[in-house]
Each structure stands twice: as structure tokens, then as C-alpha cells.
Amino acid sequence: MPLKQKRLFLTAFFLAFAVSVFSANAYRYTYIDGNNNSYLISADSLIYDPISPIESSSGTYSGGEAKRVKLSATQFQKIETLIKSIQKDKASHENARQMGFGTLLIGKKTIFLNSTSEKKKLLEQELRACLL
């Protein structure tokens, strides 16, 4: 392979790698509540992606309007503390998702939270409060 092609290949490779690393770190956590509304959580922002009636199992439920808000360091720290607490609370984890369960995605790890989990409720309250 000529030198010019090698440079082009390496430049493209490193650019692709940098983009993938940035994308992987853009959102640290994803939480999906029992109604399938998604919360994308990063150190400085929270994106709420609600389910629409056409996507809901009932055909009528709406999670409301999509929203993006800035998070303060204190807000993020509180959310992250709750998430770490959920990770340790194995009693609230389930093997598969059922209706009403919460789903927490941390990197490649998926945690299903039963609908009676107190920590699930606290996380949802905190996420909703940040959206106000």
C-alpha cells in the first residue's frame, strides 16, 4: 500500500475511533421507565424521549413532550448516586423485562428493575424533577 493511502487509511481509522469513543461517552446512562419513556443521562444533560400513543401498548398513552435540559453537577451526582445504589440492590433486579419494569442501561450492562423497587421510584422521581 502506498504511503499516501496508508496515511489516508490511518486518518480515517483514528477519526472513526475518536467519533465512536465520543459517542460512547456522550451519554453515560439510559433509563427506560415502565411506560417505555427513555431518559438519556450525561454529566451535563438529560434528554427525555417519551413514548407516543402509536408506540404504546394501549394505543392511547402518551409520555408527553420530548425535552432536553442541562444538568448541574449536583443533579448529575444525585442521579449517579441513585444509579450506583440500584446496581448494588440485587434484590430489585429481574432476569427479564416485564410490563411496568424499569430498564437501566450502563454501557453494555442491562438491569431490569421490578415495578415495586423503591430505588426505581426514587430514580424516576429525580429524573422527572430535573425535567421541570
C-alpha positions in Angstrom: 0.0 0.0 0.0 1.5 3.4 -1.0 2.3 5.8 1.8 -0.4 8.3 0.8 -3.1 5.5 1.0 -1.7 4.4 4.4 -1.9 7.9 5.8 -5.5 8.2 4.5 -6.5 4.9 5.9 -4.9 5.7 9.3 -6.5 9.1 9.4 -9.9 7.6 8.6 -9.4 4.9 11.2 -8.4 7.3 14.0 -11.3 9.6 13.1 -13.8 6.8 13.3 -12.3 5.6 16.6 -12.5 9.1 18.0 -16.1 9.5 17.0 -17.0 6.1 18.4 -15.3 7.0 21.7 -17.1 10.3 21.9 -20.4 8.7 21.1 -19.9 6.0 23.7 -19.2 8.6 26.3 -21.8 11.2 25.2 -24.5 9.5 27.4 -23.3 7.6 30.5 -26.7 6.1 31.3 -30.0 5.3 29.7 -33.1 4.7 31.8 -36.4 3.4 30.3 -39.3 3.6 32.7 -42.2 1.2 33.0 -44.1 3.1 30.2 -41.1 2.9 27.8 -40.2 6.6 28.1 -36.4 7.0 27.7 -34.1 9.2 29.7 -30.6 9.7 28.2 -28.3 10.9 31.0 -24.9 12.5 30.7 -22.8 14.6 33.1 -24.3 17.8 31.9 -27.7 17.0 30.2 -30.8 14.9 30.4 -32.8 14.1 27.3 -36.4 12.8 27.8 -37.7 10.8 24.8 -41.4 10.0 25.6 -43.4 7.3 24.0 -46.3 8.3 21.7 -49.8 6.8 21.6 -48.9 4.9 18.4 -45.9 3.3 20.1 -47.8 2.5 23.4 -49.3 -0.9 24.1 -52.7 0.7 24.8 -52.6 2.9 21.7 -53.6 5.9 23.8 -50.8 6.5 26.3 -48.5 9.5 25.7 -45.4 10.3 27.7 -45.8 14.0 26.8 -43.4 16.2 25.1 -39.7 15.5 24.4 -37.4 17.6 26.4 -33.7 18.3 26.8 -32.4 20.1 30.0 -29.0 21.0 31.3 -28.0 19.2 34.5 -25.9 20.8 37.2 -23.1 18.8 38.7 -25.2 18.4 41.9 -28.2 17.0 39.9 -26.0 14.6 38.0 -24.2 13.4 41.1 -27.6 12.7 42.8 -28.8 10.7 39.7 -25.5 8.8 39.5 -25.6 8.0 43.2 -29.1 6.6 42.8 -27.9 4.5 39.8 -25.0 3.1 41.7 -27.3 2.2 44.6 -29.6 0.4 42.1 -26.6 -1.5 40.7 -25.9 -2.8 44.2 -29.5 -3.6 45.1 -29.7 -7.1 43.5 -33.0 -7.8 45.3 -34.7 -5.4 42.9 -33.1 -6.8 39.7 -35.0 -9.2 37.5 -33.8 -11.6 34.7 -36.2 -10.3 32.0 -38.3 -7.2 31.4 -42.0 -7.3 32.1 -44.6 -4.6 31.7 -44.1 -1.9 34.3 -40.4 -2.7 34.9 -37.7 -0.1 34.6 -34.6 -0.8 32.5 -31.3 0.7 33.3 -28.5 0.6 30.6 -25.0 1.2 31.8 -22.5 0.6 29.0 -23.2 -2.9 27.8 -24.9 -3.9 31.0 -28.7 -4.0 31.3 -30.5 -4.1 34.6 -34.3 -4.8 34.8 -35.9 -3.3 37.9 -39.1 -4.7 39.2 -42.1 -2.4 39.5 -42.1 -2.4 43.3 -38.4 -1.3 43.6 -38.2 1.7 45.9 -34.9 2.8 44.3 -36.6 2.7 40.8 -39.3 5.0 42.2 -36.7 7.4 43.6 -34.7 7.5 40.3 -37.9 8.2 38.4 -38.8 11.0 40.8 -35.4 12.6 40.5 -35.4 12.4 36.7 -38.9 13.9 36.5 -37.8 16.7 38.9 -34.9 17.6 36.7 -37.2 18.0 33.7 -39.2 20.7 35.5 
